[in-house]
Every structure is written in structure tokens, then in C-alpha cells.
Amino acid sequence: MEHNEKKFDVVIIGGGPSGCTAAFNLKKSGLNVLILDKAEFPRHKPCAGGITMKTLKHLPVNIDHLVEHTAKKMIFDFGGSKRVGLSHNIGSCVMVIRDEFDNHFFNETLKIGVKFRKINQIKNIQSLSTITIEVDNDQIECKYLIGADGANSVVRKLTSNLKYKNPVFAYEGKVPKNKTNIQTEFIFNKYGYAWIFPKKDHYNVGIGRLVPSPDNKKLSKKELFDFVSKRFNNENVDNITAYPIGTEGQEYQAVNNIFLVGDAAGFAESLLGEGIYNAVLSGKYAAKSIISSLYNKKSTAVENYNSFLSDLKNELQIYQKGSKILYGFPRISYWMMRLGLGKKFMNGYSEGKTLTEIMGKSNIFAN
């Protein structure tokens, strides 16, 4: 149901996981919340569909019925015979169909009273005593604005100086399962990786480039076709989609009661390209920052969120360091994974730990 009210406590642009996490937490605290999105749900969302155990800790909705596979066994392939097999009885992540996950989360968010309006275009955003959003042929006012509109965020472009200088991309598609039984796999190359994520009746396969190439070479569909042809013996791949991944948000700071979350803020990690965890986490903390400021006048919502961003920056830097080792020194990475780091990584992810926790430090986002 669409709503045509003009004034809200919080407007969230984008109804994906980061936007719905923020909306859910804000509404539970009694605020008047509106989600704006160009899409109607269900809608297609290109994504591998892997949700880590640490993400499930922060999700405000149950998704057990959406799980199509649990990654209890994983293969990390460094080329040739250099393959590391890892296992855990809980599993490092669960696999869902991203369209179904987003649709369920969105509808559960509307059920608790969050309002929704489908839009065509955000034309302008002004922040004075209140925030005014020019949308289509209308204006909407709010006290706080959350930009949860993905890697191509309009909110980011209209309200911040954050730009993606080295944008990274991925191609994904589906391969029929037939009689094959392949586990979750990551296959690494010089600039990125390929993946195979099992679902009930198909594999989600993809290739991503997480490290900027010196020759600026971009990914193409042909590289995905070549990977599938080699790995699946000429099996067809369909439903191919290209999409950007936001990974350059380490220096982002919120201003003027406007908060970027998820890929809109560049919070996908650069090691394996996981975006949903930091999308959910940042959506949650954007909401917590607003709620806390209303009850504790000693700090503003912007100050609260920027404090969270300082901690998140430290976490993202660890992923970035890991990325440089993984893709810059694959042979060393292979031996590190084989001689103990792989088991530590698999155990930690299966237990819902962050990379910081896996490296022996406390979890700053535990609550």
C-alpha cells in the first residue's frame, strides 16, 4: 500500500536489507517511517545470495524458511591442484534466493507499520532545519534521511562528496543443478574470484573483480561463459546480470542528519565481496544512532553514527589487508589457508564471528 503523507520522522530511500533493517528498528521505537523505492516487491536483485551466520545475528526477521542450502563444506581454489577443503557442522553461511529474501524482509517490515511509496525519480535533496526531498512532482519532509539505495546511490550523489574512484563489478547467472553435486566454492585469480553457490535446483555462479586492474580491463559476460564452460563441462548459464559492488566507503562520514548505509556508503568488504552483512549492520546502527539521540541529548544522531563508522572503518581495513594478501600473493595465501588459517576462518564464520573476532579481538558490534 502506498502512502502520500508529506512529513515523517525518517525517510529511507531503498527497500533492500539495509533500508528494511533501519526501518524495522526505527518503527519498533515508535517513529513514523517511510520507505521510498523505484521498485515494487518482489523485484529481481542480482546477488550470490549467501548470508553469513554473523548477519543472522543482526537480522530482525526470521528467514529459516527461505534457506535453500547451508555451506557446511567449502572449497577454496587457487588454481591447478592448489585446493583447500574446509568443513564445519554448523556451516559458514546459508544460501537464499535474493529476490525471495528481499521480498520477505520488505513485507515483514511493512507489517509492523512502516509506510511505503513507489517512486520514479529523486530530483533533489535539501537539508536546512528539516530535510526536503523532491520526488517526482511532490515534496516530502523529514527530520532524518537514510540513503539505502545501493552502489549507484542517488542519495550519495546528491548529498555527499563520496565517489567510487575504482568501482568493482560482478557478473552472475544460474546453472541447472542436474546430477551434479558441487559444494560452495571460491576460485581465485589475480584480480578477483569466481564463485559457485548451491541452491535447491541450480547453482548461482559468478565472477567478481575486487582489485582494480592496472590495465583497467573490465569484466565481460565472456569471462563468465568461459568459467561455466570449463567448470561445468559446457553447461548453459542463464539469467545473467551485471552489477556494481560498493567497496570504497572507509572515509565516509555522515552530515546534516543524512546517513548512507550498505553499498550506498561503499560498505561491501573487499576480501570476498560480502555486502549484506555490512548493509544490515549499518542499517541497524543508523537507526540506533537516531533513536539514541532522541533519548540522550548529549550526542547527536550524526555524532553517534560517525562513532560507529570509526569502528566499521577499522573492520573494513582488516578486510582490505586480507584482500591484498589473498589476491597479491595467492601462493602464500594457499599455504596459509592450508596450514591453519583456513580452519580458523571456517570455524569463526560458522560461529558467527567477524573477521576482527577471528583475529583474536573483541566484537565491537556484539550488541
N, C-alpha and C positions, 0 to 999 in steps of 0.2 A: 504494500500500500504506500503510495506517495503522499508526502505531507508538504503543504505550501505555507507553513508558518514563516515568519520573517526574522525572528530573533531566537537565539539559542545560547545556552551556556558554552557549548563546544560544538564546532562543526568539524567533521572528519571527512577529508576528501580521499576516497578509496575504501572499498569494502572487502579487501582481502584480509589475510590473517593479522597483519599489524593494525589495520584500521578497526577490525572487529574486536581484537584484544583490548585496544584502548576504549572503544565504545562500551564494551561489556563491563569493564572496571568502573568507568565513569558513571554509567547508568545505575550500577549497584550502589553507588554512593549518592544517588538521588539527583544527579544533574540532568538537565534537558539536552539531549544529544541528537544530532542529525548526521547521517552519512550521506554524502553525495558520491555518485558513481556514474560513469558513462554506460556501464553495462547493466543488463538485467541478469539476475541469477536464476538458474545456473548459467555460467558462461565458461568458455574454454580458457584455460590458463596453462601455458607451456611451463612445465616443471617436471623434474625427475620424480617427485612425489615421495621422497624419503623424509621421514620425520624422526629426528633423533630422540632418544629417551630423555635427554635434558630438556627438550622442547615440551614434552608431555607434562613436565612438572609445572610449567607456566601457563599451559592452555586452560582457559576457564570452562571448556566444554569437553565432554567425553567423546572419543572417536573410535572406541573399540570396535564398533560395528562396521567401520569403514576400512579396517586393516585387511589387506589382501596378501601380505607376506611379512614375516619377521626375519630380519637379517641375522640369523644365528651363525651363519658361515659367510665369510667374505674372502675374496681373493684380491691381492694387490699385485699387479703385473707390471714389471719393469722392463719387459722385452726379453725375447729369447726364452731361456729356461729360468730366468730370474722371476719366480713367482712365490709369493708368501701367502700361505693359507692361515686364516685366523678363525677362531670359533668361541662362542660363549652361549650358555644355555638360556640367557635372557634375550640376547640379541642387541646389536648396536643401534638399530633403528627399525621403524615399521614403515611399510610401503602402502601408500594410498593412491587413489586416483585423484589428482589435484582438483579437478572440476567438482568432484563429489565432496571433497573435504571443504573447499571454499563455500560451496552451496549450503552444506550443513551448518557450518560456523556462522555464516551470514544469517540464515533463518533462525538459529538459536539466539542470535543477538537481537533480532527484531522481536522475538517472543517476549523479551524482558522489557520492551517498551522503547527501545532505540528507534528513531524515525529514519525514514529513507526517502530520498528523492533522486530519480534518474535525471541526468542532465546531459547536455550535448557539449557545452564548452564553458570553461572558466576563462573569463575575459580579463579580469583584473582583480587584484587584492590590495586593499589599503588598510594600513594599521595606524589608527590615531588613538582616540580614547577607547574606541572599540574597533573590531576588525570588520571591514565591509568586503564582501565577496560579490563581484559582478558575475553572475552566472546566467547564460542565455540572455533573456530580456528582463532579468529580475535582479534584485539585490537582497542578500541575506547578511544579517549582522550576528556577531558572536563575540564572546569575551576571549575565547581561546580557539586556535585553529591548528589542526593536526594534518600534516601532509603525508598521506599513506598511499600515494598514487604511483608507486613503482619507480623503476630505474629511469624512466622518461618523465619524471615528475614535473607537472606544470607548476605546482606549488613551489618547488625548489627553484625553478627558473624565474618565477615572478617575485620571490621574496628573499632569496639568499645569493651569495657570491660563490656558492659551491658549484664547481664544474668538474665533469669527469674528463680528465686530460687523456687518459689511456683506457677508454671503455673496453670492456671484455664481453664476449658473446658466446653463446652456445647454440647448437642445433640439436633437436631431439626428435625422436619418432618412435613408432611402435613396430615390433617384430612379433608375429604369431608364435605362440609357445610350441604348438605341435607336440612332438615327442621329446623335445629337448628338456633338460633339467639343469639349467645353469644357475649357479649361486650369484649373489651380489658381487660384482666385480668393478674394480677401478683399474684402468690401463693407462699408464703414464707415458707421456712423451716430453719433448724438450720444452714446449710452451704451455702444456695443459694436460688434459686427460680425456679418456673416453670412459663411459660407464655402462653397466648393464644392471638394471633394477628389475627383479622378477615381480610380476603381478599374477593374478589368477589365470588369465588366459593369454597373456602376452608379456613381452619384456619391454620395458621402457629403456631405450638406448639413446645415447647422446655423445656429443663431443663438445668440450669446452676449452677455451683458451684463457687461462688466468694470468699468464705472464705476457706483458707486451712484447711483441716481436720486433727485433731490430730493423727488419725489412718491412715492418708494418703490414705483413701479409695477413689477410683476414680469412677466417674460416669460410668454407663453402659447403653446399649440400654434397658435392662430390666426395669430400672427405668423410662425411657420414656414410654415404653409399659404399665407399671403399672399405670402411671399417666393418660394416654389417656384412658385406660380401665375403670378407676374409674370415670373420669370426663365426658367421652362421652359414657358411657354405652356400653363398648366393641366395640366401633367403631375402624376400622382399621387405622393405621398410616403408611404412606409410604414415599418414598424419604428421608429416614433417613440419616443424615450426622453428623459426629462429627467434632468439630473444636476448636482450642485454642483461648483464649482471652488474649490480651496483656495488663496487668494492673500494671506493675512494673517499670514504666518509670520516677518516680518522681525525681530521682537523675541523669537522663541522661543529658549530656552536649555535644554539637557539637564540633568537632575539624577538622582541616585540610580541610575546605570547603566541608565537608561531613555532611549531615543533615538527620537524621532519622525522619520520620513523621508517624502519625497514630499508628496502632498496632505494627509496626516495632519498634517504640520507647516505646511501653508499655503505650499508652495514653488512653486506654479504661478506663472509670471510674468504680470504684468497688462497687457502690451502686446498680445500675440496669444493669451494663454491657454495657452501651451505648458506642459504639465505633465510629460511623460515624461522630458525631459532632466534636470530637477532631481530627479525621482524616482530615476532611475538614478544620478545623481551623488551624491545624499545617501545612498542605499543603499550605494554604494561606500565613501564616506568614513566612514559609521558603522562599517562592517566594518574599514576601515583604522585607525580610532581605537581599536577594541578590540584588534586584532592588535598595533598599535604599543605599546600599554600593557603587553602581556604580555612584550614583548621589551625594552622600555625603561621601567624603573620610575620614571624622573624625572617622568613626567607620567601622569595617569590617563586612562582612555578618555573620561570626561566632559570633561576639560580639552582633550583632542585634538579632540573633536567640536565643542566650543564655539569653538575656534580656527577650524575650518573654517566654522562658522556665521557668524563675523565676516566672513570673506571673501565668503561667499554673500550676506550682507546687503548688502554694497556692490554686488554684481551686481544684486540684486533692486531696489535703489534706482534704478539706471540704467534698468531697465525701467519702473519707476513714473514716472520723469520723462518718459520717452518716451511713456508712456500718456497723461499729462496734456496733452502737446502734440498727440498724434495725435487724441484724442477731444475735447479742448477747443478746438483750433484747426485744424479739418480743412482749411480753405483754405490755411493756411500749410503744413500737412503735405503737401498735394498738391504745392505748388511745391517744397518741399524734396526730395520724392521724385523729382520730375521733373527737377530741376536738379543731380542728382548723388548725393544721399543714397540714392536707391533702388538705383542701380547698386552703390554701396558696400555696401549692406545685402545685396543678392542675391549679390554676389561673396563677401562674408565668410561668409554662411551656407553657400554651396556649398563653400567651402574648409574648413568645419568649425570656424569661429571663433565664440567667444562674442561677446556684444554689447560687452563690455569690450575685447576684442581689436579688434573692428571700429572702435571709437572710438579706437584707437591705443595701448592699454595692453597689458601682457603678460598671458598667460593663467595665472592663479594655480592653475588646475585641470589643467594640462597633464599631470601625472603621476598 
